[in-house]
Amino acid sequence: MERVLRAAFAPSLLAVEDQSARHAGHAGARPEGETHFQVVMVSAAFEGRSRVDRQRAVNAALGAEFASGLHALSLVLRTPAEAAVSQAAGART
């Protein structure tokens, strides 16, 4: 997943966390995990794009992962300027 996201968006920050254990027993969860992830990404590729458009672009880039068992993504997608403002306010990015 990280390789795909780096190739598609050239992020200045990328953090991918497997949160599958938190979703055990929920729809789409598998015993072996790797179904639910959080992605925090900062990329200039998001400049001028709406939040929904950013999410659609990430979901499209990860199409093969969704086809092979990825069930859910929690996404935090920011431009470098948005990340700077968020950091100044004390948020994660």
C-alpha distances in whole Angstrom, upper triangle without the diagonal:
4,5,5,6,9,10,11,12,13,13,16,14,11,11,8,11,11,14,15,18,19,19,21,23,22,21,18,18,18,19,17,14,11,12,12,10,11,10,12,12,15,16,19,17,18,22,24,22,22,20,20,19,16,15,15,14,10,11,12,9,7,10,10,7,10,13,12,12,10,13,13,11,14,13,15,15,18,20,21,25,23,22,25,27,25,25,29,29,27,24,21,20
4,5,5,6,9,10,10,11,10,13,11,8,8,7,10,12,15,16,19,21,21,23,26,24,24,21,20,21,22,19,17,13,15,14,11,12,9,11,10,13,14,17,16,17,20,23,21,22,20,21,20,16,16,17,15,11,13,14,11,10,13,13,11,14,16,15,16,13,16,15,13,15,13,15,14,16,18,19,22,21,19,22,25,23,23,26,27,25,22,19,18
4,6,5,6,9,10,10,11,14,13,10,12,11,14,15,19,20,23,24,24,26,29,27,27,23,23,23,24,21,19,16,17,17,15,15,13,14,13,15,15,17,16,18,21,24,22,24,22,22,21,18,17,18,15,13,14,14,11,10,13,13,12,15,17,16,17,15,18,18,16,18,17,18,17,19,19,20,24,23,22,24,27,25,25,29,30,28,25,22,20
4,6,5,6,9,10,11,14,14,11,13,12,15,16,19,20,23,24,24,26,28,26,25,22,22,22,24,22,19,16,16,17,14,15,12,14,13,15,14,16,14,16,19,22,20,21,20,19,18,15,15,15,12,10,11,11,7,7,10,10,10,13,14,14,16,14,17,16,15,17,15,17,15,18,18,20,23,23,21,24,27,25,26,29,30,29,26,23,21
4,5,5,6,7,8,11,11,8,10,10,13,15,18,19,23,23,23,25,28,26,25,22,22,23,25,23,20,16,17,16,13,13,10,11,9,11,10,13,11,13,16,19,17,18,17,17,15,12,12,13,10,8,10,11,7,8,11,12,11,14,16,16,17,14,17,16,13,14,12,13,12,14,15,16,20,19,18,21,23,22,22,26,26,25,22,19,17
4,6,5,5,6,9,9,8,11,11,15,17,20,22,25,26,26,28,31,29,28,26,26,26,28,25,23,19,20,19,16,15,12,12,10,11,10,12,11,13,16,19,18,20,19,20,18,15,15,16,13,11,14,14,10,11,15,15,15,17,19,19,20,18,20,19,16,17,15,15,13,14,15,15,19,19,17,20,23,22,22,25,26,25,23,20,17
4,6,6,9,12,13,12,14,15,18,20,23,24,27,28,28,30,33,31,30,27,27,28,29,27,24,21,21,21,18,18,15,15,13,14,12,13,11,14,17,20,18,21,20,20,18,15,16,16,13,11,14,13,9,11,14,14,15,17,19,19,21,19,21,21,18,20,17,18,16,17,17,17,21,21,20,23,26,25,25,28,30,29,26,23,21
4,6,9,12,13,12,15,15,18,20,23,24,27,28,28,30,32,30,29,26,26,27,30,27,25,21,21,20,18,17,14,15,12,12,10,11,9,11,14,17,15,17,17,17,14,12,13,13,9,8,11,10,7,10,12,13,14,16,18,19,20,18,20,19,17,18,15,16,13,15,15,16,20,20,19,22,24,23,24,27,28,28,25,22,20
4,5,9,10,10,13,14,18,20,22,24,27,28,28,30,33,30,29,27,27,28,31,28,26,22,22,21,18,16,13,12,9,9,6,8,6,8,11,14,13,15,15,16,13,10,12,13,9,9,12,12,9,12,15,16,16,18,20,21,22,19,21,20,17,17,14,14,11,11,11,12,16,16,15,18,20,20,21,24,25,25,22,20,17
4,7,9,9,13,14,18,21,23,26,29,29,29,32,35,33,32,29,29,30,32,30,27,23,24,23,19,18,14,13,10,9,7,8,8,11,13,16,16,18,18,19,17,14,16,17,13,12,16,16,13,15,18,19,19,21,23,24,24,22,24,22,19,19,16,15,13,13,12,12,16,16,15,17,20,20,20,23,25,24,22,19,16
4,5,6,10,12,16,19,21,24,27,27,27,30,33,31,30,28,28,29,31,29,26,22,23,21,17,15,12,10,6,5,4,7,8,10,12,16,15,17,16,18,16,13,14,16,14,12,16,16,14,15,19,20,19,21,24,24,24,21,23,21,17,17,14,12,10,10,9,9,13,13,12,14,17,16,16,20,21,21,18,16,13
4,7,10,13,17,20,22,25,28,28,29,32,35,33,33,31,30,31,33,31,27,24,25,23,19,17,13,11,8,6,6,8,10,12,13,17,17,19,18,20,19,16,17,20,17,15,19,20,17,19,22,23,22,24,27,27,27,24,26,23,20,19,16,14,11,10,9,8,12,13,10,12,15,15,14,17,19,19,17,14,11
4,7,10,13,17,19,22,24,24,25,28,31,30,30,28,27,29,30,28,24,21,22,20,16,14,10,8,5,5,7,10,12,13,15,18,18,19,17,20,19,15,16,19,17,15,18,20,17,18,21,22,21,22,26,25,25,22,23,21,17,16,13,11,10,10,10,9,13,12,10,12,15,14,13,16,18,16,14,11,9
4,7,10,13,16,19,21,21,22,25,28,26,27,24,24,25,26,24,21,18,18,16,13,10,7,6,5,7,9,12,13,13,16,19,18,19,17,19,18,14,15,17,15,12,15,17,15,15,18,19,17,19,22,22,21,18,20,17,14,13,11,10,10,11,12,12,15,15,12,15,17,15,15,19,20,18,15,12,10
4,7,10,12,15,17,18,19,22,25,24,24,22,21,22,23,21,18,15,16,14,10,8,6,5,6,9,12,16,16,16,19,22,20,21,18,20,20,16,15,18,17,14,16,18,16,15,19,19,17,18,22,21,20,17,18,16,12,12,10,10,11,12,15,15,18,16,13,16,18,16,15,19,19,17,14,11,10
4,7,9,12,14,15,16,19,22,20,21,19,18,19,20,18,14,11,12,10,7,6,5,7,9,12,14,18,18,18,21,24,21,21,18,19,20,16,15,17,16,13,14,17,15,13,16,17,14,15,18,17,16,13,15,13,10,10,10,10,12,14,17,18,21,19,16,20,21,19,18,22,22,20,17,13,13
4,6,9,11,11,13,15,19,18,19,17,15,16,17,15,12,10,11,9,6,5,7,9,12,15,18,21,21,21,24,26,24,24,20,21,22,19,17,19,19,15,16,19,17,15,18,18,15,16,19,18,16,13,14,12,10,10,11,12,14,17,20,20,23,21,18,22,23,20,20,23,23,20,17,14,15
4,6,8,9,10,12,15,15,16,14,12,13,13,12,8,6,8,6,5,7,9,12,15,18,21,24,24,23,27,29,26,25,22,22,23,20,18,20,20,16,16,19,18,15,17,17,13,14,17,15,13,11,12,10,10,10,12,14,17,20,23,24,27,24,22,25,26,23,23,27,26,23,20,17,18
4,6,6,7,10,13,12,14,13,10,12,13,12,8,8,8,5,5,7,10,13,16,20,22,26,26,24,28,30,27,26,22,22,24,21,18,21,21,18,17,21,20,17,19,19,15,15,18,17,14,11,11,10,9,9,12,14,17,21,24,25,27,25,23,26,27,23,23,27,25,23,20,17,18
4,5,5,7,10,10,11,10,7,8,9,9,5,6,6,5,7,10,13,16,19,23,25,29,28,27,30,32,29,28,24,24,25,23,20,21,22,19,18,21,20,17,18,18,14,14,17,15,12,10,10,9,10,11,15,17,20,23,27,28,31,28,26,29,30,27,27,30,29,27,23,20,22
4,5,5,9,10,13,12,9,9,9,9,7,9,9,8,10,12,16,18,22,25,28,32,31,30,33,35,32,31,27,27,29,26,23,25,26,23,21,25,24,21,22,22,18,18,20,18,15,14,13,13,14,14,18,20,23,26,29,31,33,30,28,31,32,28,28,32,30,27,24,22,24
4,6,9,9,12,12,10,12,12,13,10,11,11,9,10,11,15,18,21,25,27,31,30,29,32,34,31,29,25,25,27,25,22,24,26,22,21,25,24,21,23,23,19,19,21,20,16,15,13,12,13,13,16,18,22,25,28,30,31,29,27,30,30,26,26,30,28,25,22,20,22
4,6,5,8,9,6,9,10,12,9,10,9,7,10,12,16,19,22,26,28,31,30,29,32,33,30,28,25,24,26,24,21,23,24,21,20,23,23,20,21,21,18,17,19,18,14,13,11,10,12,12,16,19,22,25,29,31,33,30,28,31,31,28,28,32,30,27,24,22,24
4,6,9,9,6,7,7,10,8,11,10,10,13,15,19,22,25,29,31,35,34,32,36,37,34,32,28,27,29,28,24,26,27,24,22,25,26,22,23,23,19,18,20,18,14,14,12,13,15,16,20,22,25,29,32,34,36,33,31,35,35,31,32,35,33,31,28,25,27
4,7,8,6,8,9,12,11,13,12,12,15,18,22,25,28,31,34,37,36,34,38,38,35,33,29,28,30,29,26,27,29,26,23,26,27,24,24,24,21,19,20,19,15,15,13,14,17,18,22,25,28,31,35,37,38,35,34,37,37,34,35,38,36,33,30,28,30
4,6,6,9,11,13,12,13,10,10,14,16,19,23,26,29,31,34,33,31,35,35,32,30,26,25,27,26,22,23,26,23,21,24,25,21,21,22,19,17,18,18,14,13,11,11,14,15,19,22,25,28,32,34,36,33,32,35,35,31,33,36,34,32,28,26,28
4,6,9,12,14,12,13,10,10,14,17,20,23,26,29,31,34,32,30,34,34,30,28,25,23,25,25,21,21,24,22,19,21,23,20,19,20,17,14,16,16,12,12,9,10,13,15,19,22,25,28,32,34,36,33,32,36,36,32,34,37,35,33,30,28,29
4,7,10,12,10,10,7,8,12,15,18,21,24,27,29,32,30,29,32,33,29,28,24,23,24,23,20,20,22,19,16,19,20,16,16,16,14,11,12,12,8,8,6,8,12,14,18,21,23,27,30,33,35,32,31,35,35,32,33,36,35,33,29,27,28
4,7,9,7,8,6,7,11,14,18,21,24,27,29,32,31,30,33,34,31,29,26,25,26,25,21,22,24,21,18,21,21,18,18,17,14,13,14,13,9,9,7,9,12,15,18,21,24,28,31,33,35,32,31,34,35,32,32,36,34,32,29,26,28
4,5,5,8,7,10,13,17,19,23,25,29,31,34,32,32,35,37,33,32,29,27,29,27,24,24,25,22,20,22,22,19,18,17,14,13,14,12,9,10,9,12,15,17,21,24,26,30,33,35,37,35,33,37,37,34,35,38,37,35,31,28,30
4,5,9,9,12,15,18,21,25,27,31,33,36,35,34,38,39,36,35,32,31,32,30,27,27,28,25,23,25,25,21,22,20,17,17,17,15,12,13,13,15,18,20,23,26,28,32,35,37,39,37,35,38,39,36,36,39,38,36,32,29,31
4,7,9,11,14,17,20,23,25,29,31,34,33,33,36,38,35,34,31,30,31,29,26,27,27,24,22,24,23,20,20,18,15,16,16,13,11,12,13,15,17,19,22,25,27,31,34,35,38,36,33,37,38,35,35,38,37,35,32,28,30
4,6,8,10,13,16,19,22,26,28,31,30,29,33,35,32,31,27,27,28,26,22,24,24,21,19,22,21,17,18,17,13,13,15,12,9,9,10,12,13,16,18,21,24,27,30,31,34,32,30,33,34,31,31,35,34,31,28,25,26
4,6,7,11,13,17,19,22,24,28,26,26,30,31,28,28,25,24,25,22,19,20,21,17,16,18,17,13,15,14,10,11,13,10,8,7,9,10,11,13,16,19,21,24,27,28,31,29,27,30,32,29,29,33,32,29,26,23,24
4,7,10,13,16,19,22,24,27,26,25,29,30,27,26,23,21,23,21,17,18,19,16,14,16,16,13,13,13,9,9,11,9,6,4,5,6,9,11,14,17,20,23,26,28,31,28,27,30,31,28,29,32,31,29,26,23,24
4,7,10,14,16,20,22,25,24,23,26,28,25,23,20,19,21,19,15,17,18,15,13,16,16,13,14,15,11,10,14,13,9,7,6,5,6,8,11,14,17,20,24,26,28,25,24,27,28,25,25,29,28,26,22,19,20
4,6,10,13,16,19,22,21,20,24,25,22,21,18,18,19,16,14,16,16,13,12,15,15,12,14,15,11,11,15,14,12,8,9,6,5,6,9,11,14,17,20,22,24,22,20,24,25,21,22,26,25,23,19,16,17
4,7,10,13,16,20,19,18,21,23,20,19,16,16,18,15,12,15,16,12,12,16,15,13,16,17,14,14,18,17,15,11,11,8,6,4,6,8,11,14,17,19,21,19,17,20,21,18,18,22,21,19,16,13,13
4,6,10,12,16,15,14,18,20,17,17,14,15,16,12,11,14,13,10,11,14,13,12,15,16,14,14,18,18,16,13,13,11,7,6,5,6,8,11,14,16,18,16,14,18,19,16,17,20,20,18,15,12,11
4,7,10,14,14,13,16,18,16,16,13,15,16,12,12,15,14,11,14,16,15,14,18,19,17,18,21,21,20,16,17,14,10,8,6,5,6,8,11,12,15,13,10,14,15,13,13,17,17,15,12,9,8
4,6,10,10,10,13,16,14,15,13,15,14,11,11,14,12,10,13,15,14,14,18,19,17,18,22,22,21,18,19,16,12,11,8,6,5,6,8,10,13,11,9,13,15,13,13,17,17,16,13,11,8
4,7,9,8,10,14,13,14,13,15,15,11,13,15,14,12,16,17,16,17,20,22,21,22,25,26,25,22,22,20,16,14,11,8,6,5,5,6,9,9,7,10,12,11,12,15,16,16,13,11,8
4,5,6,8,11,11,13,13,15,14,10,13,15,12,12,15,16,14,16,19,21,21,22,25,26,26,22,24,21,17,17,13,11,8,6,5,6,10,10,9,12,14,14,15,18,19,19,17,15,12
4,5,5,9,10,13,14,16,14,11,14,16,13,14,17,18,16,19,22,24,23,24,27,28,29,25,27,24,21,20,16,14,10,8,5,6,9,10,11,12,15,15,16,19,20,21,19,18,14
4,6,8,8,11,12,14,11,9,12,13,10,11,15,14,13,16,18,21,21,22,24,26,26,23,24,22,19,19,15,14,10,9,7,10,12,13,13,16,17,18,19,22,23,23,21,20,16
4,6,5,8,9,11,9,6,10,11,9,10,14,14,14,16,19,21,21,21,24,26,26,23,23,21,17,17,13,11,8,7,6,9,10,10,11,14,15,15,17,20,20,21,19,18,14
4,6,9,10,13,11,9,13,14,13,14,17,18,17,20,22,25,25,25,28,30,30,27,27,24,21,20,16,14,11,8,6,9,9,10,12,14,15,16,18,19,20,22,20,19,16
4,7,10,12,10,10,13,14,13,15,18,18,18,21,23,26,26,26,29,31,31,28,28,25,22,21,17,16,12,11,9,12,12,12,14,16,16,17,20,21,22,24,22,22,18
4,7,8,6,6,10,10,10,12,14,15,16,18,20,23,23,23,25,28,28,24,24,22,19,18,15,14,10,10,9,13,13,12,15,17,17,18,20,22,22,24,21,21,18
4,5,5,6,9,10,11,12,14,15,17,19,20,24,23,22,25,28,27,24,23,20,18,16,13,13,10,10,11,15,14,13,15,18,17,17,20,22,21,23,20,20,17
4,6,5,6,9,10,11,12,14,16,17,19,22,21,20,23,25,24,21,20,17,14,13,10,9,8,9,11,14,15,12,14,17,16,15,18,20,20,21,17,17,15
4,5,5,6,9,10,10,12,14,15,16,20,20,18,21,23,23,19,18,15,13,13,11,11,10,12,14,18,18,16,17,21,20,19,22,24,23,24,21,20,18
4,5,5,6,9,10,10,12,14,15,19,19,18,21,23,23,20,19,17,15,15,12,13,10,12,13,17,18,16,18,21,21,20,23,25,25,25,22,21,19
4,5,5,6,9,10,11,13,14,18,17,17,20,22,22,18,18,16,13,13,9,10,7,9,10,14,15,13,15,18,18,17,20,23,22,23,19,18,16
4,5,5,6,9,10,11,12,16,15,14,17,19,18,15,15,12,10,10,7,9,8,11,13,16,18,16,16,20,20,19,21,24,23,23,20,18,17
4,5,5,6,9,10,10,14,14,13,15,18,18,15,15,13,11,13,11,13,11,14,16,19,21,19,20,23,24,22,25,27,27,27,23,22,20
4,5,5,6,9,10,13,14,13,16,18,19,16,16,15,13,14,11,13,11,13,14,17,19,18,19,22,23,22,24,27,27,27,24,22,20
4,5,5,6,9,12,11,11,14,16,16,13,14,12,10,11,9,11,9,12,14,17,19,18,18,21,22,21,22,26,25,25,22,19,18
4,5,5,6,10,9,8,11,13,13,10,11,10,8,11,10,13,12,15,17,20,23,21,21,24,25,23,25,28,28,27,24,22,20
4,5,5,9,10,9,11,14,15,13,14,13,12,15,13,16,14,17,19,22,24,23,23,26,27,26,28,31,31,30,27,25,23
4,6,8,9,10,12,13,15,13,14,14,13,15,13,15,14,17,18,20,23,22,22,25,27,25,27,30,30,30,26,24,22
4,6,5,6,9,10,11,9,11,11,10,13,12,15,15,18,19,22,25,23,23,26,28,26,27,31,30,29,26,23,22
4,5,5,6,9,10,9,11,12,12,15,15,18,18,21,22,25,28,26,26,30,31,29,30,34,34,33,29,26,25
4,5,5,6,9,9,12,13,14,17,17,21,20,23,25,27,30,29,28,32,33,31,32,36,36,35,31,28,27
4,5,5,6,6,9,10,11,15,15,18,18,22,24,26,29,28,26,30,32,29,30,34,33,32,28,25,25
4,5,5,4,6,8,10,14,15,18,19,22,25,27,30,28,27,31,32,29,31,34,34,32,29,26,25
4,6,7,9,12,14,17,18,22,22,26,28,30,33,31,31,34,35,33,34,38,37,36,32,30,29
4,6,9,12,14,18,19,23,23,27,29,31,34,32,31,35,36,34,35,38,38,36,32,29,29
4,6,9,12,15,17,21,22,26,29,31,34,31,30,34,35,32,33,37,36,34,31,28,28
4,6,8,12,14,17,18,22,25,27,30,28,26,30,31,28,29,33,32,31,27,24,24
4,7,11,13,17,19,22,25,28,30,28,27,30,31,28,29,33,32,30,26,24,24
4,7,10,13,15,19,22,25,27,24,23,27,27,24,26,29,28,26,23,20,21
4,6,10,12,15,19,21,23,21,20,23,24,21,22,26,25,23,19,17,17
4,7,10,13,17,19,21,18,17,21,21,18,19,22,21,20,16,14,14
4,6,10,13,16,17,15,14,18,18,15,17,20,19,18,14,12,12
4,7,10,12,14,11,10,14,14,11,13,16,16,15,11,9,8
4,7,10,12,9,9,13,13,12,14,17,16,16,13,11,9
4,6,8,6,6,9,10,9,11,14,14,15,12,11,8
4,5,5,6,9,10,10,12,14,15,16,14,14,10
4,6,5,6,9,10,10,12,14,15,14,13,9
4,5,5,6,9,10,11,13,14,14,14,10
4,5,5,6,9,10,11,12,11,12,8
4,5,5,6,8,10,10,9,9,5
4,5,5,6,9,10,10,10,7
4,5,5,6,9,9,11,9
4,5,5,6,5,7,6
4,5,5,5,7,5
4,5,8,10,9
4,6,9,9
4,7,8
4,6
4
